[in-house]
Amino acid sequence: MISIVVPAHNESSVIGRTLNQWIADPASDGISAVVVCNGCTDDTAMVARTFGPTVEVVETEIASKTHALNLGDQISGTFPRFYVDADIVISADAIRALAKRLERGDVLAVAPMADIDLAGCSWLIRKYYDIRARLPSSREGIGGSGVYALSEAGRRRFGPFPDVVADDTFVRLQFKPSERATLPDVVSKVFPPRTVPQLIAVRTRAHRGTFELARRFPELSTNNGESNNRSLVTLLAEPRLWLGLMIYCSINFVARRRATRSARDGAPRWQRDETSRAVPSADSAK
């Protein structure tokens, strides 16, 4: 039995789109999901419950993703175990392919590649993601695809999820590069911010999460993969990419500065993009 934990905070506009991929597909036999509605003030729980007994819905007043992940772990008793963001799309076939990769036993954590859906995004966002697609970090599924799966042995690598911003990066760094795998032929659809201000907010959160992990868990840095820096320098050799490089570097420069300042000032850690959730997809209804 494949178990899936879905932390969801005010995701009523997109949770149906996510769950529909597994529950309505004949290939979803043997897949169960726990949707943990954390601090929701909308109809996320009600929408999730329309999918019947295959989806167990848990509600908590604590608006915390890591708290939701821990609650989901307490309820999900089987492996492999998937952790899936409520706003992404991944098919039942993709879930099964990832589970099959774990069955080989040579890796403890797997993830799909991120298929970035740029529909409705500004040209600046498109330029940013064009550069991102050329960097090593884009080939790391744990931390960019909204999905990761752990074997039972992989889940024993750490205890309860700590209260951190970057839970996916925390999980990725539990494993050496040889112990984790991203399957290039298996994808999840990710809906990025549609405007530059929202992208900066999301990148600010990502940088702050990285700073937090470096401060609290410095020993995990040994499991980092290939850095983007060398690839960025290499891309400078292609003049046609200069505009995109300027946009990419500028957005991350601003985000890093804001992350540093917000960490120092004690500003709220979680900055969520709403532009990718504002207009539900046509397939969001069950």
C-alpha positions as CSV (number, residue, x, y, z in Angstrom):
1,M,0.0,0.0,0.0
2,I,1.3,3.4,-1.0
3,S,0.5,6.2,1.5
4,I,0.4,9.9,0.7
5,V,0.5,12.7,3.2
6,V,-0.9,16.0,1.9
7,P,-0.4,19.1,4.2
8,A,-3.0,21.7,3.2
9,H,-3.5,25.2,4.5
10,N,-6.4,27.1,2.8
11,E,-6.1,25.1,-0.5
12,S,-9.8,24.7,-1.3
13,S,-9.2,26.1,-4.9
14,V,-6.6,23.5,-5.8
15,I,-6.9,20.5,-3.5
16,G,-9.5,18.9,-5.8
17,R,-7.2,19.2,-8.7
18,T,-4.5,17.4,-6.8
19,L,-6.6,14.5,-5.3
20,N,-8.4,13.9,-8.5
21,Q,-5.3,12.6,-10.2
22,W,-5.1,9.6,-7.8
23,I,-8.7,8.9,-6.7
24,A,-10.4,9.1,-10.2
25,D,-7.7,7.0,-11.9
26,P,-8.1,3.2,-12.2
27,A,-4.4,3.0,-11.4
28,S,-5.0,4.4,-7.9
29,D,-5.9,1.1,-6.4
30,G,-3.5,0.6,-3.4
31,I,-3.0,4.3,-2.9
32,S,-4.4,6.0,0.2
33,A,-4.1,9.6,1.2
34,V,-4.2,11.6,4.4
35,V,-5.0,15.3,3.9
36,V,-4.0,17.3,7.0
37,C,-5.9,20.6,7.0
38,N,-3.8,22.9,9.2
39,G,-5.2,26.2,10.3
40,C,-7.7,26.3,7.5
41,T,-10.3,29.0,7.4
42,D,-11.8,27.9,4.0
43,D,-13.5,24.8,2.6
44,T,-10.3,22.6,2.1
45,A,-11.6,19.9,4.4
46,M,-15.0,19.8,2.9
47,V,-13.6,19.5,-0.7
48,A,-11.2,16.7,0.4
49,R,-14.0,14.8,2.0
50,T,-16.0,14.6,-1.2
51,F,-13.4,12.1,-2.5
52,G,-14.7,9.4,-0.2
53,P,-13.0,6.8,2.1
54,T,-9.8,6.6,0.1
55,V,-8.9,10.1,1.5
56,E,-8.8,10.5,5.2
57,V,-9.2,14.1,6.3
58,V,-7.6,15.4,9.5
59,E,-8.1,18.9,10.8
60,T,-5.9,20.9,13.2
61,E,-6.1,24.5,14.3
62,I,-2.3,24.8,14.2
63,A,-1.3,26.4,10.9
64,S,2.1,24.7,10.5
65,K,3.2,22.5,7.5
66,T,5.7,20.5,9.6
67,H,3.0,19.9,12.3
68,A,0.7,18.7,9.6
69,L,3.5,16.3,8.2
70,N,4.0,14.9,11.7
71,L,0.2,14.3,12.1
72,G,0.1,12.6,8.7
73,D,3.0,10.4,9.8
74,Q,1.1,9.3,12.9
75,I,-1.9,8.2,10.8
76,S,-0.1,6.7,7.7
77,G,1.1,3.3,8.7
78,T,2.5,2.0,5.4
79,F,5.4,2.5,3.0
80,P,6.5,3.8,0.7
81,R,5.3,7.1,2.0
82,F,4.8,10.2,-0.2
83,Y,4.7,13.8,0.9
84,V,2.9,15.9,-1.6
85,D,2.2,19.6,-1.6
86,A,-1.5,20.4,-2.1
87,D,-1.1,22.7,-5.0
88,I,0.8,20.4,-7.5
89,V,-0.4,17.8,-9.9
90,I,1.1,14.3,-10.1
91,S,-0.5,11.3,-11.7
92,A,-1.1,7.9,-10.1
93,D,1.2,6.3,-12.7
94,A,4.0,8.7,-11.6
95,I,3.4,7.8,-8.0
96,R,3.7,4.1,-8.9
97,A,6.9,4.7,-10.9
98,L,8.5,6.4,-7.9
99,A,7.4,3.6,-5.6
100,K,8.8,1.0,-7.9
101,R,12.2,2.9,-7.9
102,L,12.3,2.7,-4.1
103,E,11.6,-1.1,-4.3
104,R,15.0,-1.6,-5.8
105,G,16.5,-0.7,-2.4
106,D,19.6,1.1,-3.6
107,V,18.1,4.6,-2.7
108,L,16.1,5.7,0.2
109,A,14.4,8.8,-1.2
110,V,13.0,9.6,-4.6
111,A,11.3,12.5,-6.4
112,P,10.0,13.4,-9.8
113,M,11.3,16.2,-12.0
114,A,9.4,19.5,-11.8
115,D,7.4,20.4,-14.9
116,I,7.0,24.1,-14.5
117,D,3.7,25.3,-15.9
118,L,4.3,28.9,-17.1
119,A,0.8,29.5,-18.4
120,G,-0.3,33.0,-17.3
121,C,3.2,34.0,-16.1
122,S,4.8,37.3,-17.2
123,W,7.8,37.2,-19.6
124,L,10.1,38.1,-16.7
125,I,9.0,34.9,-14.9
126,R,9.6,33.0,-18.1
127,K,13.1,34.3,-18.4
128,Y,13.8,33.4,-14.7
129,Y,12.7,29.8,-15.2
130,D,14.6,29.5,-18.5
131,I,17.8,30.1,-16.6
132,R,16.7,28.0,-13.7
133,A,16.1,25.0,-16.0
134,R,19.8,25.1,-17.0
135,L,21.1,24.8,-13.4
136,P,21.9,21.7,-11.3
137,S,19.3,22.6,-8.7
138,S,16.5,22.1,-11.3
139,R,17.5,18.5,-11.5
140,E,17.0,17.9,-7.8
141,G,13.4,16.8,-7.4
142,I,13.4,16.9,-3.6
143,G,12.9,20.6,-3.0
144,G,11.5,21.7,-6.3
145,S,8.9,19.3,-7.5
146,G,6.5,19.5,-4.5
147,V,6.8,15.7,-4.1
148,Y,9.2,13.3,-2.4
149,A,8.8,9.7,-1.3
150,L,10.7,7.7,1.4
151,S,11.1,4.1,2.0
152,E,10.6,2.8,5.5
153,A,14.4,2.8,6.0
154,G,14.6,6.3,4.6
155,R,11.9,7.6,7.0
156,R,13.9,6.2,9.9
157,R,16.8,8.4,9.0
158,F,15.3,11.2,11.1
159,G,12.7,11.7,13.8
160,P,9.7,14.0,13.8
161,F,9.8,16.9,11.3
162,P,11.4,19.8,13.0
163,D,9.8,23.2,12.8
164,V,11.6,24.5,9.8
165,V,10.7,26.5,6.8
166,A,12.3,24.3,4.2
167,D,11.1,20.8,5.2
168,D,11.8,19.4,1.8
169,T,15.4,20.6,1.8
170,F,15.8,19.2,5.4
171,V,14.7,15.8,4.1
172,R,16.9,16.0,1.0
173,L,20.0,16.7,3.1
174,Q,19.3,13.6,5.3
175,F,20.6,11.6,2.3
176,K,23.9,11.5,0.4
177,P,23.5,12.1,-3.3
178,S,24.0,8.4,-3.9
179,E,21.1,7.6,-1.5
180,R,18.5,9.8,-3.3
181,A,17.3,9.9,-6.8
182,T,15.3,12.2,-9.1
183,L,13.6,10.3,-12.0
184,P,13.9,12.5,-15.1
185,D,11.1,10.6,-16.9
186,V,8.6,11.1,-14.1
187,V,7.2,14.6,-13.6
188,S,5.0,16.6,-11.3
189,K,3.3,19.8,-12.6
190,V,4.3,22.8,-10.5
191,F,2.5,26.1,-10.8
192,P,5.0,29.0,-10.1
193,P,4.3,32.6,-9.1
194,R,2.9,34.6,-12.0
195,T,4.4,38.0,-11.0
196,V,7.9,39.1,-10.0
197,P,6.8,40.4,-6.5
198,Q,5.3,37.0,-5.7
199,L,8.4,35.2,-7.0
200,I,10.6,37.4,-4.8
201,A,8.5,36.5,-1.8
202,V,8.7,32.8,-2.5
203,R,12.5,33.0,-3.1
204,T,12.8,35.0,0.1
205,R,11.2,32.2,2.0
206,A,13.5,29.6,0.2
207,H,16.6,31.6,1.1
208,R,15.5,32.0,4.7
209,G,14.8,28.3,4.9
210,T,18.4,27.6,3.7
211,F,19.9,30.0,6.2
212,E,17.9,28.4,9.0
213,L,19.1,24.9,8.1
214,A,22.7,26.0,7.9
215,R,22.4,27.6,11.3
216,R,20.5,24.8,13.1
217,F,21.8,21.7,11.2
218,P,25.3,22.6,9.9
219,E,26.3,18.9,9.7
220,L,23.8,18.3,6.9
221,S,25.7,20.6,4.5
222,T,27.9,17.6,3.6
223,N,25.0,16.1,1.6
224,N,24.5,19.1,-0.6
225,G,24.6,18.4,-4.3
226,E,26.3,20.4,-7.1
227,S,26.3,24.1,-6.7
228,N,24.6,26.4,-9.2
229,N,27.5,29.0,-9.1
230,R,29.8,27.3,-11.6
231,S,26.9,26.8,-14.1
232,L,25.9,30.4,-13.8
233,V,29.4,31.5,-14.7
234,T,29.4,29.1,-17.7
235,L,26.2,30.5,-19.0
236,L,27.8,33.9,-19.2
237,A,29.6,32.6,-22.3
238,E,26.2,32.8,-24.2
239,P,25.2,36.4,-24.9
240,R,21.6,35.4,-25.7
241,L,21.2,34.4,-22.1
242,W,22.5,37.6,-20.6
243,L,19.1,39.2,-20.1
244,G,17.8,36.1,-18.4
245,L,20.9,35.8,-16.2
246,M,20.4,39.4,-15.1
247,I,16.8,38.8,-14.2
248,Y,17.6,35.5,-12.4
249,C,20.5,36.9,-10.4
250,S,18.6,40.2,-9.6
251,I,15.6,38.4,-8.2
252,N,17.7,36.1,-6.1
253,F,19.9,39.0,-4.9
254,V,16.8,40.9,-3.7
255,A,15.4,37.7,-2.1
256,R,18.6,36.9,-0.2
257,R,18.8,40.4,1.2
258,R,15.2,40.3,2.3
259,A,15.7,36.9,3.8
260,T,18.7,38.1,5.8
261,R,16.8,41.2,7.0
262,S,13.6,39.3,7.9
263,A,15.5,36.7,9.8
264,R,17.2,39.5,11.8
265,D,14.0,41.4,12.4
266,G,12.0,38.3,13.3
267,A,9.5,38.8,10.5
268,P,7.0,36.0,9.7
269,R,8.8,33.1,8.1
270,W,6.2,31.8,5.7
271,Q,5.5,33.8,2.6
272,R,3.1,32.0,0.2
273,D,2.3,32.8,-3.4
274,E,-1.4,33.3,-4.1
275,T,-1.2,34.1,-7.8
276,S,-0.8,30.5,-8.8
277,R,-3.9,29.6,-6.7
278,A,-6.1,32.5,-7.7
279,V,-7.8,30.9,-10.7
280,P,-8.5,27.2,-10.3
281,S,-7.8,24.9,-13.3
282,A,-10.8,23.5,-15.2
283,D,-9.9,20.0,-14.0
284,S,-10.0,21.1,-10.3
285,A,-13.5,19.8,-9.8
286,K,-14.0,16.1,-9.1
